[in-house]
Amino acid sequence: MDFEYTEAQRDLSGLARELLTDWAVRHPRPDDSGFDPELWRAMAGAGLLEAALPERVDGGGFGVLEQCAVLIEIGRTVAPAPYSTSIAVVAATLAEFGDDLLVRRLRPLLRGETTFAAALARDFAAFEAERGENGWCVRGSQSMVAAGAFADGFLVEARAGANSVLLLVDRDAAGVTVTGQQVVNGADAAILELREVQVPDGDVILAPEAPGWARRRAALAVCAHQLGVLERALEMTAEYARTRKQFDKPIGAFQAVRQRLADAYIDVEAVRLTLWQAAWRESHGLAAEAEIDVAKFWAAEAGHRVAHTAVHVHASTGIYLDYPMQRYFTAAKRAEFESGTALTHLRGLGAFLDAPA
């Protein structure tokens, strides 16, 4: 297992950091919509959207490791770019399992003209699908669909008898209702309601392994984004502790502050190592369920601790709406909620390890 960046990861990470840092300087107080169309088109123009996708979709031939490298940089700037849903989940899944017709649906996305959201099963499938004479009929509803408020289409996981299928549903299809939701760090989420929506056979993925594959990629995307958020939040907090003085001393000279920062550093490294272990195994086609559970545990648990340390060290400045730390705090909290509770992952990991070989 190699934790060093590949040349492609270094190049994509550097390009993403340059573009996103420039955007952040020009937009110190972005709105809470979760989406900046100008930034999305700029990322497409720079080749960031297509680079980490297979060549069959005119991508750069790279995969999940390179996607994680880009997501870390998006997290570092908390940029309103739905790369995790549109590229790392939907585009990657269609490229892996879709036929040529589905792959062609990606072309407007890779030009930065559209976005996609993923409504995948959580504890249970929120949608049901039945096959008819002219395609599939899907019904159900799911809340908190990330990037759903502005998405042009949805990759929906639905229960079909004893199995699950993935369906690509257009926002403007008959029977689709999208209601925006305000969440802790913005207004990008939505309730997706499908009432007897008709989906043609060509927009359905029947491969039995596809839903699980998409869910694993979604989990890795959340963890990678969380790593970028926490990494930058810790850097900002350490700099603040170095320059902010009390009693004529930098507050970083006080033992209690040093201990909090040291613990936060260990937490960030735990997120980093568990993410790359899980992503590496996934990229090599190895079983990665247990490793992804561990990565999600650290994204949630360490995310909580680092976010609160950052705010506590900054004191009241940390939650001031005009100060950037507030955006990192809320982004980290959302990733914590999306990753699930630490207890949930420990139970899941325990069940996995106790299962007979």
C-alpha positions, 0 to 999 in steps of 0.5 A, a space after each residue: 500500500 503506497 500513501 504517496 501521491 501519484 504524479 497524476 494526483 499531484 498534478 490534479 491537486 496542484 491545478 485544483 488548488 490554484 483554481 480554487 484558491 483564486 476563486 476563494 480570494 475573489 469570493 470571500 463570502 460566497 452565498 449558501 446555495 452550494 453551487 457557483 455555476 461560474 466556478 463549475 464551468 471554470 473547473 470544466 474548462 481546466 479539465 478537472 471534471 473529466 480528468 479522473 474519469 475513464 477514457 471511455 467517457 473521454 476522461 483522463 483515464 484516472 480514478 478514485 485516488 485522483 478524485 479524492 485528491 481533487 475533493 481534498 482541495 475542494 474541501 480546503 476552500 469549502 468551494 460550492 462545487 458538487 464534484 462529489 455527487 456529480 463526478 465521484 458518484 454519478 459520472 463514475 458509476 455511469 462510466 463503470 456500469 452504463 452503456 454507451 447511451 448512458 455515457 453520452 448523458 455525461 457530455 453536458 456534465 463534463 462541459 460544466 453545463 449540468 450537475 447530478 445528485 445521488 439518492 442512494 439507499 441509507 438504512 433502507 431503500 427509499 424508492 421502489 421500482 417496477 418493470 413494465 412494458 415500456 420501461 420502469 416505474 419508480 416511486 418514493 421520496 428521500 430527504 437530504 439529497 446532497 446537491 439536489 436543490 439545483 441538480 439537473 438529474 438524479 441517480 436513484 437507487 430503488 428496490 426492485 423485488 429482491 434486488 436494487 437497481 440504479 435509475 437516472 431520473 431527469 429533474 423535469 420528468 413527469 412526477 418528479 418534485 424537488 423541494 429545497 432544504 436548508 441544512 447546517 452549511 447551506 441550501 443545496 440539499 433537497 427532498 426528492 419525491 417520485 410519483 409513478 415516474 416512468 424511466 426508459 430501460 436505457 436509463 437503468 443500471 441492472 448490474 447487481 454490484 452497481 448500487 454497492 459500488 456507488 455507495 462506496 464511492 459516495 462514502 469515500 467522497 465524503 471522507 476526502 472532502 472532510 479531510 480537506 476541510 479539517 486540514 485547512 481548519 487546523 492550519 488556520 487555527 494553528 496560525 491564529 494560535 501563533 499570532 493571537 496574544 494574551 498576557 503578552 504571549 501567543 496563546 499557542 504557548 499555553 499548554 492547554 492550547 498546545 494539547 488541543 492542537 496536538 490532538 487535532 493534528 493526530 485526528 487529521 492524520 487519522 482521517 488521512 491515513 484511513 481515507 487513503 487505505 480505503 481508497 487504495 483498496 477500492 482502486 485495486 478492486 480489493 474488498 474495502 467495506 471494513 476500511 471504508 467503515 473505519 474511514 467514515 468513523 474517523 471522518 465523523 469522530 475526528 471531524 467533530 473534535 477538530 471542528 470544535 477545537 478550531 472554534 474553541 481556540 478562535 473563541 467568539 471569532 470562530 463562529 462570527 459569520 463574517 470570519 471564514 472559520 464558521 464555514 469550515 465548522 459547519 462543513 465539518 459538522 455536515 460531513 460528520 452527520 453524513 458519515 453517521 455516528 461513530 457507534 454506528 460504524 463501530 457496530 457495522 465493523 464489529 459485525 463485519 469482523 465477526 462474520 464467518 470467513 
